[in-house]
Every structure is written in C-alpha cells, then in structure tokens.
Amino acid sequence: MADDSPFMLDLNDDQKEVRDWLHGFAADVIRPAAAEWDEREETPWPLIQEAAKIGLYSLDFYAQQFFDPTGLGIPMTMEELFWGDAGIALSIVGTGLAAVGVLANGTEEQVGTWVPQMYGDPDDVKVAAFCSSEPDAGSDVSAMRTRAVYDEAKDEWVLNGTKTWATNGGIAHVHVVVAVVDPELGSKGHASFIVPPNTPGLSQGQKFKKHGIRASHTAEVVLDGVRVPGHCLLGGKDRLDQRLARARERARQGGGERIRNAAMATFEASRPAVGAQAVGIARAAYEVALDYARTRVQFGRPIIDNQGVAFQLADMRTRIDAARLLVWRASWMAAAGRSFDAAEGSMSKLFAGETAKTVTAQAMQILGGNGYTREYPVERMHRDAAIYSIFEGTSEIQRLVIARTVSGVPIR
Ligand SMILES: Cc1cc2nc3c(=O)[nH]c(=O)nc-3n(C[C@H](O)[C@H](O)[C@H](O)COP(=O)(O)OP(=O)(O)OC[C@H]3O[C@@H](n4cnc5c(N)ncnc54)[C@H](O)[C@@H]3O)c2cc1C
C-alpha cells in the first residue's frame, strides 16, 4: 500500500458513518444481550446472523475495513463492537483471525476460495478457526508438535496432533491449522493448512469453561490422520520448498536473517486489532464508572466531587486515549507499508491490553459493591478484559518482542 498515506486523527465522513452504524448495532443489539450470553456460555448464533443480515458479519465489510488506506477501519470496527460486549463481539469477529491467516500466507486463489466460505451467507452463517496453540506450545511456538507429512503419491498432506485454545475450534466450517513440516527447523519449519468443511479426522476436544469472554467458544481441536489436498497448503508447495531451502541454508551457515513463520505472520497483522478490542472494553467500563460517579451520592455529594474518585476517572480516560493512539499508529503504519522497527504492533497490544485490565478494575472500584455484582456490567467487563494480557501473545511476550526489537539483543 502507499507509503505516503497521511496520518490522520480525524475520521473522514465515510468512516464516521460506519462508526455510528457499528455503534448503533453495539448499543441496540449486542449490549442488551451481553449478560444472557455470558451466562449461557454459548456461541450467540442468532446475533451473528443478525450481524450477517445487515452486512456487518461479511467478507465484504471486513475486506473494506482491512483495505482502508488510513488503516483506521479495523480498529474503529473493533472498538465499537467490543464496547458493546467482548464475548459476543469475539464471536462476530473471531473468524477474522483465520481469514487473516489465509491473507497473510495464502495465494490469491486460496484467499478467493476459502475466505468467503468462512463467513457462509446470512441464511446459513458459518465461522472459522485459527489453530496454532498446543498444550506444550503456547508462548513457545517452536515447541509445536502437530505434524504435516506430504503424501506425494496422492498429493495430500496428512495432519496429526492436538491443538488447544482455538477460538471457534470444532464448530468452525473452515479450520486454518499451523503444523510442523520440518522439525529440524523449529518455528521456521512450520506451514499453515486449510482443513475444509467435514474433513474426516478433525474433531473437537474439550470445550473450555472460561473466566470471561464466555460467549466466545474456545476448544481443543484433535487432528487424527486428517488428509487435505495439496492445494490446501497455504502459499503452495513451491513457495514452501523455497522457504525451507533458504532456512536450511541459513541453518547450515549458523543462523543469519530471520524468517517470519506462518503463525507469527498472522499474529503480527492482528495485534493492533486486538489492542483496539481492549480499548473498546476499557471505554465501556470507563463510561459506566463516569455515569455512576456523577449520580451516586455519599456524604451528601456525588462521589465524583471527591478528587480520589475524579482523579481515577482522569487517569482512566488518559490511559484509554493513549492506548487508542498507539493502536491507531500501528494500524496506520501497517496500512502505509511501514515495518514495525520498534515492534509498534506489540506495543499497541501490550499497552491497550494492560489498560483494559487496569481501567475495568478501577471502574469496579468506583461502583463499590454494585461493581462486584452481575447487576452491573463492569464485573463482566473486568472478567472479559483479563484475556487481553494472555491471548495473541501474553504481555510478557509482547515485552520480549519490544525489548529484542529495540535493543537488538536476543533477550530471553
Ligand atoms: C480464550 C482464549 C482464546 C484463544 N484463542 C486462540 C486461537 O484462536 N488460536 C490459537 O492458536 N491460540 C489461541 N489462544 C492461545 C493463546 O494465544 C495462548 O494461551 C497464549 O499464547 C499463551 O500461551 P499459554 O497459555 O500456553 O501460556 P504459557 O506460554 O505457558 O505462559 C505461561 C506464563 O509464562 C509466561 N512466559 C512464558 N514464556 C516466557 C518468557 N520467555 N519470558 C517471560 N514470561 C514468559 C507467560 O507470559 C505467561 O504469563 C487462546 C487462548 C485463550 C485463553
């Protein structure tokens, strides 16, 4: 994309229109359903369908936002939907992680074939899953064990292993699976595969009961002799062979230039978007706390009249705005084709994720006893926020990436 896109903090008229439309859906459809789906701990299919009916859950809409030259389309979308409710919003946007996995590693033909199938259509909505994490390979992606072996005679890949923590895992129409093709090369020997709908051998393992984002389905995915056609290798066999040959050559020469692996390419592209989700949760909790502080009377005056409360609100708002600025900067850099030389994508996810945890905790404190109950939404927002220092790279791993990038030292 163009390197000369100006950095703008004002949304243009089209973006404002989309933001207001998203906000309306978040306020009128998502927010009123949030407590119910949190309790049910189930994928809110009717809400995904409602989003699909108005074009919000569709490849067209996300493609339009993804290719917005200002870079602000996706963060704006995430912030508004997650302001509504994080669990439901994750069910609506979770497919995007798998779609980005295909966009980051696939050929044009693969993008055209598989990404539309991930969304289905408004009368028959589908979701997709991106499966990288494993029981023994979370932060340490190089410990991945799921194997992909090429059966040349049949031009098929055979996948075996167990994936864990997969958002939409097992209920997805299309699964994107990262697997080891050359164990000698660590994370450089990984590749991503499409597992098409109803492929024998893929099954859902346990579904996790979670602390927060409970409307979003998280489960193990078991791959037992799963056979996929050769064209399901993202990027194609020629590109994989060339990449592996380069990696082997560098390994022989003792290291050298870093090669991006398949899972990392997906995470790099999605980190600012995940930061924007955290900004949405933080903003929602801050707004509830601000309203409450204005109306709750103790000692004969609204609690906001006390500096002890008002200053907390000032800090909350400052942190939220700072987080949004980091997210927008990284999103603009990505759209403008700038490389993250100081790990700006990781910075945005780190700061926004920690902000969501801090701000939702402060909001709960400002609501006192009410904040601790399920009568008020900040209790749920606080539980939802906790995931933002864990998934898509923990806060410690973001710090590791930033520290390594800015110092050039292979810090452990
Ligand atoms: C709700 C949910 C949804 C998810 N969705 C997906 C998904 O769709 N697809 C997918 O592939 N994965 C998904 N994940 C997995 C997620 O990305 C991992 O949980 C995350 O990367 C952390 O891995 P881990 O849980 O194994 O923790 P571990 O890697 O075991 O880490 C445990 C602790 O040790 C710390 N730690 C580890 N190594 C270091 C180090 N070198 N330096 C300092 N600290 C360190 C970590 O920061 C953490 O605090 C999801 C997880 C959850 C909980």
The ligand as an SDF file (V2000), in Angstrom:
LIG
                    3D

 53 58  0  0  0  0  0  0  0  0999 V2000
   -9.7690  -17.5260   25.4030 C   0  0  0  0  0  0  0  0  0  0  0  0
   -8.5750  -17.8610   24.5740 C   0  0  0  0  0  0  0  0  0  0  0  0
   -8.6780  -17.8250   23.1860 C   0  0  0  0  0  0  0  0  0  0  0  0
   -7.5660  -18.1840   22.4020 C   0  0  0  0  0  0  0  0  0  0  0  0
   -7.6930  -18.2270   21.0350 N   0  0  0  0  0  0  0  0  0  0  0  0
   -6.6820  -18.7780   20.3110 C   0  0  0  0  0  0  0  0  0  0  0  0
   -6.8590  -19.0560   18.9210 C   0  0  0  0  0  0  0  0  0  0  0  0
   -7.9180  -18.7670   18.3400 O   0  0  0  0  0  0  0  0  0  0  0  0
   -5.8550  -19.6720   18.2430 N   0  0  0  0  0  0  0  0  0  0  0  0
   -4.6740  -20.0160   18.8600 C   0  0  0  0  0  0  0  0  0  0  0  0
   -3.8040  -20.5610   18.1940 O   0  0  0  0  0  0  0  0  0  0  0  0
   -4.4600  -19.7460   20.1690 N   0  0  0  0  0  0  0  0  0  0  0  0
   -5.4360  -19.1470   20.9160 C   0  0  0  0  0  0  0  0  0  0  0  0
   -5.2630  -18.9120   22.2610 N   0  0  0  0  0  0  0  0  0  0  0  0
   -3.9870  -19.2980   22.8820 C   0  0  0  0  0  0  0  0  0  0  0  0
   -3.1870  -18.1240   23.4120 C   0  0  0  0  0  0  0  0  0  0  0  0
   -2.6100  -17.4000   22.3660 O   0  0  0  0  0  0  0  0  0  0  0  0
   -2.1740  -18.6980   24.4280 C   0  0  0  0  0  0  0  0  0  0  0  0
   -2.8970  -19.0310   25.5890 O   0  0  0  0  0  0  0  0  0  0  0  0
   -1.0550  -17.7260   24.7360 C   0  0  0  0  0  0  0  0  0  0  0  0
   -0.2050  -17.5800   23.6410 O   0  0  0  0  0  0  0  0  0  0  0  0
   -0.2260  -18.1590   25.9610 C   0  0  0  0  0  0  0  0  0  0  0  0
    0.1660  -19.4820   25.8630 O   0  0  0  0  0  0  0  0  0  0  0  0
   -0.0310  -20.4560   27.1210 P   0  0  0  0  0  0  0  0  0  0  0  0
   -1.4610  -20.3200   27.5550 O   0  0  0  0  0  0  0  0  0  0  0  0
    0.4520  -21.7910   26.7610 O   0  0  0  0  0  0  0  0  0  0  0  0
    0.8590  -19.8230   28.2710 O   0  0  0  0  0  0  0  0  0  0  0  0
    2.4280  -20.1290   28.5200 P   0  0  0  0  0  0  0  0  0  0  0  0
    3.1800  -19.9070   27.2660 O   0  0  0  0  0  0  0  0  0  0  0  0
    2.5770  -21.4220   29.2080 O   0  0  0  0  0  0  0  0  0  0  0  0
    2.7950  -18.9480   29.5240 O   0  0  0  0  0  0  0  0  0  0  0  0
    2.5350  -19.0290   30.9320 C   0  0  0  0  0  0  0  0  0  0  0  0
    3.1340  -17.7760   31.5790 C   0  0  0  0  0  0  0  0  0  0  0  0
    4.5630  -17.7660   31.4150 O   0  0  0  0  0  0  0  0  0  0  0  0
    4.9590  -16.5490   30.7850 C   0  0  0  0  0  0  0  0  0  0  0  0
    6.1110  -16.8000   29.9080 N   0  0  0  0  0  0  0  0  0  0  0  0
    6.2750  -17.8080   29.0170 C   0  0  0  0  0  0  0  0  0  0  0  0
    7.4570  -17.6810   28.3810 N   0  0  0  0  0  0  0  0  0  0  0  0
    8.0470  -16.5670   28.8740 C   0  0  0  0  0  0  0  0  0  0  0  0
    9.2810  -15.8880   28.5980 C   0  0  0  0  0  0  0  0  0  0  0  0
   10.1440  -16.3370   27.6910 N   0  0  0  0  0  0  0  0  0  0  0  0
    9.5610  -14.7600   29.2920 N   0  0  0  0  0  0  0  0  0  0  0  0
    8.6700  -14.2890   30.2290 C   0  0  0  0  0  0  0  0  0  0  0  0
    7.4920  -14.8760   30.5050 N   0  0  0  0  0  0  0  0  0  0  0  0
    7.1840  -15.9910   29.8430 C   0  0  0  0  0  0  0  0  0  0  0  0
    3.7460  -16.0950   30.0000 C   0  0  0  0  0  0  0  0  0  0  0  0
    3.7810  -14.7020   29.7110 O   0  0  0  0  0  0  0  0  0  0  0  0
    2.6170  -16.4870   30.9440 C   0  0  0  0  0  0  0  0  0  0  0  0
    2.4580  -15.4830   31.9120 O   0  0  0  0  0  0  0  0  0  0  0  0
   -6.3360  -18.5290   23.0380 C   0  0  0  0  0  0  0  0  0  0  0  0
   -6.2580  -18.5320   24.4350 C   0  0  0  0  0  0  0  0  0  0  0  0
   -7.3550  -18.2410   25.1940 C   0  0  0  0  0  0  0  0  0  0  0  0
   -7.2320  -18.3320   26.7010 C   0  0  0  0  0  0  0  0  0  0  0  0
  1  2  1  0
  2  3  1  0
  2 52  2  0
  3  4  2  0
  4  5  1  0
  4 50  1  0
  5  6  2  0
  6  7  1  0
  6 13  1  0
  7  8  2  0
  7  9  1  0
  9 10  1  0
 10 11  2  0
 10 12  1  0
 12 13  2  0
 13 14  1  0
 14 15  1  0
 14 50  1  0
 15 16  1  0
 16 17  1  0
 16 18  1  0
 18 19  1  0
 18 20  1  0
 20 21  1  0
 20 22  1  0
 22 23  1  0
 23 24  1  0
 24 25  2  0
 24 26  1  0
 24 27  1  0
 27 28  1  0
 28 29  2  0
 28 30  1  0
 28 31  1  0
 31 32  1  0
 32 33  1  0
 33 34  1  0
 33 48  1  0
 34 35  1  0
 35 36  1  0
 35 46  1  0
 36 37  1  0
 36 45  1  0
 37 38  2  0
 38 39  1  0
 39 40  1  0
 39 45  2  0
 40 41  1  0
 40 42  2  0
 42 43  1  0
 43 44  2  0
 44 45  1  0
 46 47  1  0
 46 48  1  0
 48 49  1  0
 50 51  2  0
 51 52  1  0
 52 53  1  0
M  END
$$$$
